[in-house]
Amino acid sequence: LRQCLSPEPLAIRNDDKHISLNIIDNCELAVRRRIKSEQTQLANPPIDAAAFYDSLNNDAIHQPLQLIAV
């Protein structure tokens, strides 16, 4: 009776876009590839390599570090 009155949740996450693995495993291959590519894009956002390199060469960023080292 307690189990019926207060059942345990099926999902603990509070994420509307989360899809459990057993559902993904049950999908077609094309759907699994699309879901995997969407998750990969979110985990590895594109980076502007030229801007990153320019920021490394920017002396204004490194000046506080040089003051401490002296």
KOLPANU-167470 format. One record per atom (N, C-alpha, C, O, CB): residue number from 0; atom name; x negated, y, z negated. Coordinates in Angstrom, 1 decimal. Last residue first. Glycine has a CB too. Example, Ala and Ser with C-alpha at 12.3 -4.5 7.8 and 13.67 -1.06 7.14 Angstrom:
BEGIN
<node tormi="1" tido="N" c1="-12.8" c2="-2.2" c3="-7.1"/>
<node tormi="1" tido="CA" c1="-13.7" c2="-1.1" c3="-7.1"/>
<node tormi="1" tido="C" c1="-12.9" c2="0.0" c3="-7.9"/>
<node tormi="1" tido="O" c1="-13.4" c2="1.1" c3="-8.0"/>
<node tormi="1" tido="CB" c1="-14.1" c2="-0.6" c3="-5.7"/>
<node tormi="0" tido="N" c1="-13.2" c2="-5.7" c3="-7.8"/>
<node tormi="0" tido="CA" c1="-12.3" c2="-4.5" c3="-7.8"/>
<node tormi="0" tido="C" c1="-13.2" c2="-3.3" c3="-7.8"/>
<node tormi="0" tido="O" c1="-14.2" c2="-3.3" c3="-8.5"/>
<node tormi="0" tido="CB" c1="-11.3" c2="-4.5" c3="-9.0"/>
//
This chain:
BEGIN
<node tormi="69" tido="N" c1="-58.2" c2="38.8" c3="10.5"/>
<node tormi="69" tido="CA" c1="-59.4" c2="39.6" c3="10.3"/>
<node tormi="69" tido="C" c1="-59.7" c2="39.8" c3="8.9"/>
<node tormi="69" tido="O" c1="-60.7" c2="40.5" c3="8.5"/>
<node tormi="69" tido="CB" c1="-59.2" c2="41.0" c3="10.9"/>
<node tormi="68" tido="N" c1="-55.8" c2="37.4" c3="10.6"/>
<node tormi="68" tido="CA" c1="-57.0" c2="36.6" c3="10.7"/>
<node tormi="68" tido="C" c1="-58.3" c2="37.5" c3="10.4"/>
<node tormi="68" tido="O" c1="-59.3" c2="36.9" c3="10.1"/>
<node tormi="68" tido="CB" c1="-57.1" c2="36.1" c3="12.2"/>
<node tormi="67" tido="N" c1="-53.9" c2="39.4" c3="10.4"/>
<node tormi="67" tido="CA" c1="-54.0" c2="38.5" c3="9.3"/>
<node tormi="67" tido="C" c1="-55.4" c2="37.8" c3="9.4"/>
<node tormi="67" tido="O" c1="-56.0" c2="37.5" c3="8.3"/>
<node tormi="67" tido="CB" c1="-52.9" c2="37.5" c3="9.3"/>
<node tormi="66" tido="N" c1="-54.2" c2="40.6" c3="12.9"/>
<node tormi="66" tido="CA" c1="-54.4" c2="41.4" c3="11.7"/>
<node tormi="66" tido="C" c1="-54.6" c2="40.5" c3="10.5"/>
<node tormi="66" tido="O" c1="-55.4" c2="40.8" c3="9.6"/>
<node tormi="66" tido="CB" c1="-53.2" c2="42.4" c3="11.5"/>
<node tormi="65" tido="N" c1="-53.4" c2="38.5" c3="14.6"/>
<node tormi="65" tido="CA" c1="-54.8" c2="39.0" c3="14.6"/>
<node tormi="65" tido="C" c1="-55.1" c2="39.8" c3="13.4"/>
<node tormi="65" tido="O" c1="-56.2" c2="39.8" c3="12.9"/>
<node tormi="65" tido="CB" c1="-55.1" c2="39.8" c3="15.9"/>
<node tormi="64" tido="N" c1="-50.7" c2="38.4" c3="14.1"/>
<node tormi="64" tido="CA" c1="-51.5" c2="37.3" c3="13.8"/>
<node tormi="64" tido="C" c1="-53.0" c2="37.7" c3="13.7"/>
<node tormi="64" tido="O" c1="-53.8" c2="37.2" c3="12.9"/>
<node tormi="64" tido="CB" c1="-51.3" c2="36.1" c3="14.8"/>
<node tormi="63" tido="N" c1="-49.8" c2="40.8" c3="15.1"/>
<node tormi="63" tido="CA" c1="-49.7" c2="40.6" c3="13.7"/>
<node tormi="63" tido="C" c1="-50.5" c2="39.4" c3="13.2"/>
<node tormi="63" tido="O" c1="-51.1" c2="39.4" c3="12.1"/>
<node tormi="63" tido="CB" c1="-48.2" c2="40.3" c3="13.3"/>
<node tormi="62" tido="N" c1="-50.4" c2="40.4" c3="17.9"/>
<node tormi="62" tido="CA" c1="-51.1" c2="41.4" c3="17.1"/>
<node tormi="62" tido="C" c1="-51.0" c2="41.2" c3="15.6"/>
<node tormi="62" tido="O" c1="-51.9" c2="41.3" c3="14.9"/>
<node tormi="62" tido="CB" c1="-50.6" c2="42.8" c3="17.5"/>
<node tormi="61" tido="N" c1="-48.9" c2="38.7" c3="19.5"/>
<node tormi="61" tido="CA" c1="-50.0" c2="38.1" c3="18.8"/>
<node tormi="61" tido="C" c1="-50.7" c2="39.1" c3="17.9"/>
<node tormi="61" tido="O" c1="-51.6" c2="38.7" c3="17.1"/>
<node tormi="61" tido="CB" c1="-51.0" c2="37.6" c3="19.7"/>
<node tormi="60" tido="N" c1="-47.0" c2="40.4" c3="20.7"/>
<node tormi="60" tido="CA" c1="-46.6" c2="39.3" c3="19.9"/>
<node tormi="60" tido="C" c1="-47.7" c2="38.8" c3="19.0"/>
<node tormi="60" tido="O" c1="-47.4" c2="38.4" c3="17.8"/>
<node tormi="60" tido="CB" c1="-46.0" c2="38.1" c3="20.7"/>
<node tormi="59" tido="N" c1="-48.6" c2="42.1" c3="22.2"/>
<node tormi="59" tido="CA" c1="-47.8" c2="42.7" c3="21.1"/>
<node tormi="59" tido="C" c1="-47.3" c2="41.6" c3="20.2"/>
<node tormi="59" tido="O" c1="-47.1" c2="41.8" c3="19.0"/>
<node tormi="59" tido="CB" c1="-46.6" c2="43.5" c3="21.7"/>
<node tormi="58" tido="N" c1="-49.7" c2="40.6" c3="24.2"/>
<node tormi="58" tido="CA" c1="-50.5" c2="41.0" c3="23.1"/>
<node tormi="58" tido="C" c1="-49.7" c2="41.5" c3="21.9"/>
<node tormi="58" tido="O" c1="-50.1" c2="41.4" c3="20.7"/>
<node tormi="58" tido="CB" c1="-51.6" c2="42.0" c3="23.4"/>
<node tormi="57" tido="N" c1="-48.5" c2="38.0" c3="26.0"/>
<node tormi="57" tido="CA" c1="-48.1" c2="39.4" c3="25.5"/>
<node tormi="57" tido="C" c1="-48.9" c2="39.6" c3="24.2"/>
<node tormi="57" tido="O" c1="-48.7" c2="38.9" c3="23.2"/>
<node tormi="57" tido="CB" c1="-46.6" c2="39.5" c3="25.2"/>
<node tormi="56" tido="N" c1="-48.8" c2="35.5" c3="26.8"/>
<node tormi="56" tido="CA" c1="-49.8" c2="36.4" c3="27.1"/>
<node tormi="56" tido="C" c1="-49.6" c2="37.8" c3="26.6"/>
<node tormi="56" tido="O" c1="-50.4" c2="38.7" c3="26.8"/>
<node tormi="56" tido="CB" c1="-50.1" c2="36.5" c3="28.6"/>
<node tormi="55" tido="N" c1="-46.4" c2="34.3" c3="26.2"/>
<node tormi="55" tido="CA" c1="-47.6" c2="33.8" c3="25.5"/>
<node tormi="55" tido="C" c1="-48.8" c2="34.8" c3="25.7"/>
<node tormi="55" tido="O" c1="-49.6" c2="34.9" c3="24.8"/>
<node tormi="55" tido="CB" c1="-48.0" c2="32.5" c3="26.0"/>
<node tormi="54" tido="N" c1="-44.6" c2="35.6" c3="27.9"/>
<node tormi="54" tido="CA" c1="-44.5" c2="35.9" c3="26.5"/>
<node tormi="54" tido="C" c1="-45.7" c2="35.4" c3="25.7"/>
<node tormi="54" tido="O" c1="-46.1" c2="36.0" c3="24.7"/>
<node tormi="54" tido="CB" c1="-43.2" c2="35.3" c3="25.9"/>
<node tormi="53" tido="N" c1="-45.4" c2="34.5" c3="30.3"/>
<node tormi="53" tido="CA" c1="-45.7" c2="35.9" c3="30.1"/>
<node tormi="53" tido="C" c1="-45.6" c2="36.3" c3="28.6"/>
<node tormi="53" tido="O" c1="-46.3" c2="37.1" c3="28.1"/>
<node tormi="53" tido="CB" c1="-44.7" c2="36.7" c3="30.9"/>
<node tormi="52" tido="N" c1="-44.5" c2="31.9" c3="29.8"/>
<node tormi="52" tido="CA" c1="-45.9" c2="32.1" c3="30.0"/>
<node tormi="52" tido="C" c1="-46.3" c2="33.6" c3="29.8"/>
<node tormi="52" tido="O" c1="-47.3" c2="33.9" c3="29.1"/>
<node tormi="52" tido="CB" c1="-46.4" c2="31.7" c3="31.4"/>
<node tormi="51" tido="N" c1="-41.7" c2="32.4" c3="29.8"/>
<node tormi="51" tido="CA" c1="-42.4" c2="31.8" c3="28.6"/>
<node tormi="51" tido="C" c1="-43.9" c2="32.1" c3="28.7"/>
<node tormi="51" tido="O" c1="-44.5" c2="32.4" c3="27.7"/>
<node tormi="51" tido="CB" c1="-42.1" c2="30.3" c3="28.6"/>
<node tormi="50" tido="N" c1="-41.3" c2="33.3" c3="32.4"/>
<node tormi="50" tido="CA" c1="-41.1" c2="34.2" c3="31.3"/>
<node tormi="50" tido="C" c1="-41.7" c2="33.7" c3="30.0"/>
<node tormi="50" tido="O" c1="-42.3" c2="34.5" c3="29.2"/>
<node tormi="50" tido="CB" c1="-39.6" c2="34.4" c3="31.1"/>
<node tormi="49" tido="N" c1="-41.9" c2="31.0" c3="33.8"/>
<node tormi="49" tido="CA" c1="-42.7" c2="32.2" c3="34.0"/>
<node tormi="49" tido="C" c1="-42.6" c2="33.2" c3="32.9"/>
<node tormi="49" tido="O" c1="-43.5" c2="33.8" c3="32.4"/>
<node tormi="49" tido="CB" c1="-42.3" c2="32.9" c3="35.4"/>
<node tormi="48" tido="N" c1="-40.0" c2="29.1" c3="32.9"/>
<node tormi="48" tido="CA" c1="-41.4" c2="28.9" c3="32.6"/>
<node tormi="48" tido="C" c1="-42.3" c2="30.2" c3="32.8"/>
<node tormi="48" tido="O" c1="-43.2" c2="30.4" c3="32.0"/>
<node tormi="48" tido="CB" c1="-42.0" c2="27.8" c3="33.5"/>
<node tormi="47" tido="N" c1="-37.1" c2="29.1" c3="31.5"/>
<node tormi="47" tido="CA" c1="-37.8" c2="30.0" c3="32.5"/>
<node tormi="47" tido="C" c1="-39.3" c2="29.9" c3="32.2"/>
<node tormi="47" tido="O" c1="-39.8" c2="30.6" c3="31.3"/>
<node tormi="47" tido="CB" c1="-37.2" c2="31.5" c3="32.5"/>
<node tormi="46" tido="N" c1="-35.5" c2="26.1" c3="31.1"/>
<node tormi="46" tido="CA" c1="-36.3" c2="27.1" c3="30.5"/>
<node tormi="46" tido="C" c1="-37.0" c2="27.9" c3="31.7"/>
<node tormi="46" tido="O" c1="-37.3" c2="27.3" c3="32.7"/>
<node tormi="46" tido="CB" c1="-37.4" c2="26.5" c3="29.6"/>
<node tormi="45" tido="N" c1="-32.3" c2="24.4" c3="30.5"/>
<node tormi="45" tido="CA" c1="-33.4" c2="24.9" c3="31.4"/>
<node tormi="45" tido="C" c1="-34.2" c2="26.0" c3="30.8"/>
<node tormi="45" tido="O" c1="-33.6" c2="26.9" c3="30.1"/>
<node tormi="45" tido="CB" c1="-32.8" c2="25.3" c3="32.8"/>
<node tormi="44" tido="N" c1="-31.8" c2="22.3" c3="27.6"/>
<node tormi="44" tido="CA" c1="-31.5" c2="23.5" c3="28.5"/>
<node tormi="44" tido="C" c1="-32.6" c2="23.9" c3="29.3"/>
<node tormi="44" tido="O" c1="-33.8" c2="23.7" c3="29.0"/>
<node tormi="44" tido="CB" c1="-31.0" c2="24.6" c3="27.6"/>
<node tormi="43" tido="N" c1="-31.3" c2="19.4" c3="26.7"/>
<node tormi="43" tido="CA" c1="-32.5" c2="20.0" c3="27.3"/>
<node tormi="43" tido="C" c1="-32.1" c2="21.2" c3="28.2"/>
<node tormi="43" tido="O" c1="-32.0" c2="21.0" c3="29.4"/>
<node tormi="43" tido="CB" c1="-33.2" c2="18.9" c3="28.1"/>
<node tormi="42" tido="N" c1="-28.7" c2="18.9" c3="25.8"/>
<node tormi="42" tido="CA" c1="-29.8" c2="18.6" c3="24.9"/>
<node tormi="42" tido="C" c1="-31.1" c2="19.3" c3="25.4"/>
<node tormi="42" tido="O" c1="-32.0" c2="19.7" c3="24.6"/>
<node tormi="42" tido="CB" c1="-30.0" c2="17.1" c3="24.8"/>
<node tormi="41" tido="N" c1="-27.1" c2="19.5" c3="27.9"/>
<node tormi="41" tido="CA" c1="-26.9" c2="20.2" c3="26.7"/>
<node tormi="41" tido="C" c1="-28.1" c2="20.0" c3="25.7"/>
<node tormi="41" tido="O" c1="-28.4" c2="21.0" c3="25.0"/>
<node tormi="41" tido="CB" c1="-25.6" c2="19.8" c3="26.0"/>
<node tormi="40" tido="N" c1="-28.0" c2="17.8" c3="29.8"/>
<node tormi="40" tido="CA" c1="-28.1" c2="19.2" c3="30.1"/>
<node tormi="40" tido="C" c1="-27.9" c2="20.0" c3="28.8"/>
<node tormi="40" tido="O" c1="-28.6" c2="21.0" c3="28.6"/>
<node tormi="40" tido="CB" c1="-27.0" c2="19.6" c3="31.1"/>
<node tormi="39" tido="N" c1="-27.3" c2="15.3" c3="28.6"/>
<node tormi="39" tido="CA" c1="-28.7" c2="15.7" c3="28.9"/>
<node tormi="39" tido="C" c1="-28.9" c2="17.1" c3="29.1"/>
<node tormi="39" tido="O" c1="-29.9" c2="17.7" c3="28.6"/>
<node tormi="39" tido="CB" c1="-29.3" c2="14.9" c3="30.0"/>
<node tormi="38" tido="N" c1="-24.5" c2="15.4" c3="28.7"/>
<node tormi="38" tido="CA" c1="-25.2" c2="15.4" c3="27.4"/>
<node tormi="38" tido="C" c1="-26.6" c2="15.7" c3="27.6"/>
<node tormi="38" tido="O" c1="-27.2" c2="16.4" c3="26.7"/>
<node tormi="38" tido="CB" c1="-25.1" c2="14.0" c3="26.8"/>
<node tormi="37" tido="N" c1="-24.2" c2="15.3" c3="31.5"/>
<node tormi="37" tido="CA" c1="-23.7" c2="16.4" c3="30.8"/>
<node tormi="37" tido="C" c1="-24.3" c2="16.5" c3="29.4"/>
<node tormi="37" tido="O" c1="-24.7" c2="17.6" c3="29.0"/>
<node tormi="37" tido="CB" c1="-22.1" c2="16.3" c3="30.6"/>
<node tormi="36" tido="N" c1="-25.3" c2="12.8" c3="32.1"/>
<node tormi="36" tido="CA" c1="-25.9" c2="14.0" c3="32.7"/>
<node tormi="36" tido="C" c1="-25.4" c2="15.3" c3="31.9"/>
<node tormi="36" tido="O" c1="-26.2" c2="16.2" c3="31.7"/>
<node tormi="36" tido="CB" c1="-25.6" c2="14.2" c3="34.2"/>
<node tormi="35" tido="N" c1="-23.5" c2="11.1" c3="30.8"/>
<node tormi="35" tido="CA" c1="-24.9" c2="11.2" c3="30.4"/>
<node tormi="35" tido="C" c1="-25.6" c2="12.4" c3="30.9"/>
<node tormi="35" tido="O" c1="-26.4" c2="13.0" c3="30.2"/>
<node tormi="35" tido="CB" c1="-25.6" c2="9.9" c3="30.9"/>
<node tormi="34" tido="N" c1="-21.2" c2="11.6" c3="32.2"/>
<node tormi="34" tido="CA" c1="-21.2" c2="11.9" c3="30.8"/>
<node tormi="34" tido="C" c1="-22.6" c2="12.0" c3="30.3"/>
<node tormi="34" tido="O" c1="-23.0" c2="12.9" c3="29.6"/>
<node tormi="34" tido="CB" c1="-20.4" c2="10.9" c3="30.0"/>
<node tormi="33" tido="N" c1="-22.0" c2="10.6" c3="34.7"/>
<node tormi="33" tido="CA" c1="-21.6" c2="12.0" c3="34.6"/>
<node tormi="33" tido="C" c1="-21.6" c2="12.4" c3="33.2"/>
<node tormi="33" tido="O" c1="-22.1" c2="13.5" c3="32.9"/>
<node tormi="33" tido="CB" c1="-20.2" c2="12.2" c3="35.2"/>
<node tormi="32" tido="N" c1="-22.5" c2="7.9" c3="34.2"/>
<node tormi="32" tido="CA" c1="-23.6" c2="8.8" c3="34.6"/>
<node tormi="32" tido="C" c1="-23.2" c2="10.2" c3="34.5"/>
<node tormi="32" tido="O" c1="-24.1" c2="11.0" c3="34.1"/>
<node tormi="32" tido="CB" c1="-23.9" c2="8.5" c3="36.1"/>
<node tormi="31" tido="N" c1="-19.9" c2="7.1" c3="33.4"/>
<node tormi="31" tido="CA" c1="-21.0" c2="7.0" c3="32.4"/>
<node tormi="31" tido="C" c1="-22.1" c2="7.9" c3="32.9"/>
<node tormi="31" tido="O" c1="-22.7" c2="8.6" c3="32.0"/>
<node tormi="31" tido="CB" c1="-21.4" c2="5.6" c3="32.3"/>
<node tormi="30" tido="N" c1="-18.6" c2="7.4" c3="35.9"/>
<node tormi="30" tido="CA" c1="-18.2" c2="8.2" c3="34.7"/>
<node tormi="30" tido="C" c1="-19.2" c2="8.2" c3="33.7"/>
<node tormi="30" tido="O" c1="-19.5" c2="9.3" c3="33.1"/>
<node tormi="30" tido="CB" c1="-16.8" c2="7.7" c3="34.1"/>
<node tormi="29" tido="N" c1="-19.9" c2="5.5" c3="37.4"/>
<node tormi="29" tido="CA" c1="-19.9" c2="6.9" c3="37.8"/>
<node tormi="29" tido="C" c1="-19.6" c2="7.8" c3="36.7"/>
<node tormi="29" tido="O" c1="-20.2" c2="8.9" c3="36.5"/>
<node tormi="29" tido="CB" c1="-19.0" c2="7.1" c3="39.0"/>
<node tormi="28" tido="N" c1="-19.2" c2="3.1" c3="36.0"/>
<node tormi="28" tido="CA" c1="-20.5" c2="3.5" c3="36.1"/>
<node tormi="28" tido="C" c1="-20.7" c2="5.0" c3="36.4"/>
<node tormi="28" tido="O" c1="-21.5" c2="5.7" c3="35.9"/>
<node tormi="28" tido="CB" c1="-21.3" c2="2.7" c3="37.1"/>
<node tormi="27" tido="N" c1="-16.2" c2="3.4" c3="34.0"/>
<node tormi="27" tido="CA" c1="-16.9" c2="3.0" c3="35.2"/>
<node tormi="27" tido="C" c1="-18.3" c2="3.6" c3="35.2"/>
<node tormi="27" tido="O" c1="-18.6" c2="4.6" c3="34.4"/>
<node tormi="27" tido="CB" c1="-16.1" c2="3.5" c3="36.5"/>
<node tormi="26" tido="N" c1="-16.0" c2="2.6" c3="30.4"/>
<node tormi="26" tido="CA" c1="-15.8" c2="3.4" c3="31.6"/>
<node tormi="26" tido="C" c1="-16.6" c2="2.9" c3="32.8"/>
<node tormi="26" tido="O" c1="-17.4" c2="2.0" c3="32.7"/>
<node tormi="26" tido="CB" c1="-16.2" c2="4.9" c3="31.4"/>
<node tormi="25" tido="N" c1="-16.8" c2="1.3" c3="28.2"/>
<node tormi="25" tido="CA" c1="-15.7" c2="0.8" c3="28.9"/>
<node tormi="25" tido="C" c1="-15.3" c2="1.5" c3="30.1"/>
<node tormi="25" tido="O" c1="-14.4" c2="1.1" c3="30.9"/>
<node tormi="25" tido="CB" c1="-14.4" c2="0.8" c3="27.9"/>
<node tormi="24" tido="N" c1="-18.8" c2="2.9" c3="27.1"/>
<node tormi="24" tido="CA" c1="-19.1" c2="1.6" c3="27.6"/>
<node tormi="24" tido="C" c1="-18.0" c2="0.9" c3="28.4"/>
<node tormi="24" tido="O" c1="-18.3" c2="0.1" c3="29.3"/>
<node tormi="24" tido="CB" c1="-19.5" c2="0.6" c3="26.5"/>
<node tormi="23" tido="N" c1="-17.2" c2="5.0" c3="26.1"/>
<node tormi="23" tido="CA" c1="-18.1" c2="5.2" c3="27.2"/>
<node tormi="23" tido="C" c1="-18.5" c2="3.9" c3="27.9"/>
<node tormi="23" tido="O" c1="-18.6" c2="3.8" c3="29.1"/>
<node tormi="23" tido="CB" c1="-19.3" c2="6.0" c3="26.7"/>
<node tormi="22" tido="N" c1="-15.9" c2="3.6" c3="24.0"/>
<node tormi="22" tido="CA" c1="-15.1" c2="4.2" c3="25.1"/>
<node tormi="22" tido="C" c1="-16.0" c2="4.4" c3="26.3"/>
<node tormi="22" tido="O" c1="-15.6" c2="4.1" c3="27.4"/>
<node tormi="22" tido="CB" c1="-14.4" c2="5.5" c3="24.6"/>
<node tormi="21" tido="N" c1="-18.1" c2="3.0" c3="22.3"/>
<node tormi="21" tido="CA" c1="-17.3" c2="1.9" c3="22.8"/>
<node tormi="21" tido="C" c1="-16.3" c2="2.4" c3="24.0"/>
<node tormi="21" tido="O" c1="-16.0" c2="1.6" c3="24.9"/>
<node tormi="21" tido="CB" c1="-16.4" c2="1.3" c3="21.7"/>
<node tormi="20" tido="N" c1="-19.0" c2="5.6" c3="21.6"/>
<node tormi="20" tido="CA" c1="-19.8" c2="4.7" c3="22.5"/>
<node tormi="20" tido="C" c1="-19.0" c2="3.6" c3="23.1"/>
<node tormi="20" tido="O" c1="-19.2" c2="3.2" c3="24.2"/>
<node tormi="20" tido="CB" c1="-21.0" c2="4.2" c3="21.8"/>
<node tormi="19" tido="N" c1="-16.7" c2="8.3" c3="21.6"/>
<node tormi="19" tido="CA" c1="-17.4" c2="7.2" c3="21.0"/>
<node tormi="19" tido="C" c1="-18.0" c2="6.3" c3="22.0"/>
<node tormi="19" tido="O" c1="-17.6" c2="6.2" c3="23.2"/>
<node tormi="19" tido="CB" c1="-16.4" c2="6.4" c3="20.1"/>
<node tormi="18" tido="N" c1="-17.2" c2="11.6" c3="22.4"/>
<node tormi="18" tido="CA" c1="-16.6" c2="10.4" c3="22.9"/>
<node tormi="18" tido="C" c1="-17.4" c2="9.2" c3="22.3"/>
<node tormi="18" tido="O" c1="-18.6" c2="9.2" c3="22.4"/>
<node tormi="18" tido="CB" c1="-16.6" c2="10.4" c3="24.5"/>
<node tormi="17" tido="N" c1="-16.6" c2="14.9" c3="21.3"/>
<node tormi="17" tido="CA" c1="-17.4" c2="13.7" c3="21.1"/>
<node tormi="17" tido="C" c1="-16.6" c2="12.5" c3="21.6"/>
<node tormi="17" tido="O" c1="-15.4" c2="12.4" c3="21.4"/>
<node tormi="17" tido="CB" c1="-17.6" c2="13.5" c3="19.6"/>
<node tormi="16" tido="N" c1="-15.3" c2="17.3" c3="21.5"/>
<node tormi="16" tido="CA" c1="-15.8" c2="16.8" c3="22.7"/>
<node tormi="16" tido="C" c1="-16.6" c2="15.5" c3="22.6"/>
<node tormi="16" tido="O" c1="-17.1" c2="14.9" c3="23.5"/>
<node tormi="16" tido="CB" c1="-16.7" c2="17.8" c3="23.3"/>
<node tormi="15" tido="N" c1="-14.5" c2="18.0" c3="18.9"/>
<node tormi="15" tido="CA" c1="-13.5" c2="17.6" c3="19.9"/>
<node tormi="15" tido="C" c1="-14.0" c2="17.0" c3="21.1"/>
<node tormi="15" tido="O" c1="-13.3" c2="16.2" c3="21.8"/>
<node tormi="15" tido="CB" c1="-12.7" c2="18.9" c3="20.2"/>
<node tormi="14" tido="N" c1="-15.8" c2="17.0" c3="15.9"/>
<node tormi="14" tido="CA" c1="-16.2" c2="17.5" c3="17.3"/>
<node tormi="14" tido="C" c1="-15.2" c2="17.0" c3="18.3"/>
<node tormi="14" tido="O" c1="-15.0" c2="15.8" c3="18.5"/>
<node tormi="14" tido="CB" c1="-17.7" c2="16.9" c3="17.6"/>
<node tormi="13" tido="N" c1="-16.2" c2="16.2" c3="13.4"/>
<node tormi="13" tido="CA" c1="-15.3" c2="17.3" c3="13.6"/>
<node tormi="13" tido="C" c1="-15.6" c2="17.9" c3="15.0"/>
<node tormi="13" tido="O" c1="-15.7" c2="19.1" c3="15.1"/>
<node tormi="13" tido="CB" c1="-15.3" c2="18.3" c3="12.5"/>
<node tormi="12" tido="N" c1="-16.5" c2="12.7" c3="12.6"/>
<node tormi="12" tido="CA" c1="-17.0" c2="13.9" c3="13.2"/>
<node tormi="12" tido="C" c1="-15.8" c2="14.9" c3="13.3"/>
<node tormi="12" tido="O" c1="-14.6" c2="14.6" c3="13.4"/>
<node tormi="12" tido="CB" c1="-17.6" c2="13.6" c3="14.6"/>
<node tormi="11" tido="N" c1="-15.3" c2="10.4" c3="11.8"/>
<node tormi="11" tido="CA" c1="-15.7" c2="11.3" c3="10.7"/>
<node tormi="11" tido="C" c1="-16.1" c2="12.6" c3="11.3"/>
<node tormi="11" tido="O" c1="-16.0" c2="13.6" c3="10.6"/>
<node tormi="11" tido="CB" c1="-16.9" c2="10.7" c3="10.0"/>
<node tormi="10" tido="N" c1="-12.6" c2="8.5" c3="12.9"/>
<node tormi="10" tido="CA" c1="-13.7" c2="9.3" c3="13.3"/>
<node tormi="10" tido="C" c1="-14.0" c2="10.3" c3="12.2"/>
<node tormi="10" tido="O" c1="-13.1" c2="11.0" c3="11.7"/>
<node tormi="10" tido="CB" c1="-13.5" c2="10.0" c3="14.6"/>
<node tormi="9" tido="N" c1="-10.6" c2="7.3" c3="11.5"/>
<node tormi="9" tido="CA" c1="-11.3" c2="6.5" c3="12.5"/>
<node tormi="9" tido="C" c1="-12.6" c2="7.2" c3="13.0"/>
<node tormi="9" tido="O" c1="-13.5" c2="6.6" c3="13.3"/>
<node tormi="9" tido="CB" c1="-10.4" c2="6.3" c3="13.7"/>
<node tormi="8" tido="N" c1="-10.3" c2="7.6" c3="7.9"/>
<node tormi="8" tido="CA" c1="-10.3" c2="8.2" c3="9.3"/>
<node tormi="8" tido="C" c1="-11.0" c2="7.3" c3="10.3"/>
<node tormi="8" tido="O" c1="-12.0" c2="6.6" c3="9.9"/>
<node tormi="8" tido="CB" c1="-10.9" c2="9.6" c3="9.3"/>
<node tormi="7" tido="N" c1="-8.3" c2="5.4" c3="6.0"/>
<node tormi="7" tido="CA" c1="-9.6" c2="6.0" c3="6.3"/>
<node tormi="7" tido="C" c1="-9.6" c2="6.5" c3="7.7"/>
<node tormi="7" tido="O" c1="-9.0" c2="5.9" c3="8.6"/>
<node tormi="7" tido="CB" c1="-10.8" c2="5.0" c3="6.0"/>
<node tormi="6" tido="N" c1="-5.0" c2="6.1" c3="4.8"/>
<node tormi="6" tido="CA" c1="-5.9" c2="5.3" c3="5.6"/>
<node tormi="6" tido="C" c1="-7.2" c2="6.1" c3="5.8"/>
<node tormi="6" tido="O" c1="-7.3" c2="7.3" c3="5.8"/>
<node tormi="6" tido="CB" c1="-5.3" c2="5.0" c3="6.9"/>
<node tormi="5" tido="N" c1="-3.0" c2="6.3" c3="2.4"/>
<node tormi="5" tido="CA" c1="-4.2" c2="7.1" c3="2.7"/>
<node tormi="5" tido="C" c1="-5.2" c2="6.3" c3="3.5"/>
<node tormi="5" tido="O" c1="-6.2" c2="5.9" c3="2.9"/>
<node tormi="5" tido="CB" c1="-4.8" c2="7.7" c3="1.4"/>
<node tormi="4" tido="N" c1="-0.9" c2="4.4" c3="2.7"/>
<node tormi="4" tido="CA" c1="-0.7" c2="5.8" c3="2.2"/>
<node tormi="4" tido="C" c1="-1.8" c2="6.8" c3="2.5"/>
<node tormi="4" tido="O" c1="-1.6" c2="7.9" c3="2.8"/>
<node tormi="4" tido="CB" c1="-0.3" c2="5.8" c3="0.8"/>
<node tormi="3" tido="N" c1="-2.2" c2="2.0" c3="3.4"/>
<node tormi="3" tido="CA" c1="-1.2" c2="2.6" c3="4.3"/>
<node tormi="3" tido="C" c1="-0.9" c2="4.1" c3="3.9"/>
<node tormi="3" tido="O" c1="-0.6" c2="4.9" c3="4.8"/>
<node tormi="3" tido="CB" c1="0.1" c2="1.8" c3="4.2"/>
<node tormi="2" tido="N" c1="-3.8" c2="1.6" c3="1.3"/>
<node tormi="2" tido="CA" c1="-4.4" c2="1.7" c3="2.6"/>
<node tormi="2" tido="C" c1="-3.4" c2="2.4" c3="3.6"/>
<node tormi="2" tido="O" c1="-3.8" c2="3.2" c3="4.4"/>
<node tormi="2" tido="CB" c1="-4.9" c2="0.4" c3="3.1"/>
<node tormi="1" tido="N" c1="-2.0" c2="1.2" c3="-0.8"/>
<node tormi="1" tido="CA" c1="-2.9" c2="2.4" c3="-0.8"/>
<node tormi="1" tido="C" c1="-3.5" c2="2.7" c3="0.6"/>
<node tormi="1" tido="O" c1="-3.6" c2="3.8" c3="1.0"/>
<node tormi="1" tido="CB" c1="-4.0" c2="2.2" c3="-1.8"/>
<node tormi="0" tido="N" c1="-0.8" c2="-1.2" c3="0.0"/>
<node tormi="0" tido="CA" c1="0.0" c2="0.0" c3="0.0"/>
<node tormi="0" tido="C" c1="-0.9" c2="1.3" c3="0.0"/>
<node tormi="0" tido="O" c1="-0.6" c2="2.2" c3="0.7"/>
<node tormi="0" tido="CB" c1="0.9" c2="0.0" c3="-1.2"/>
//
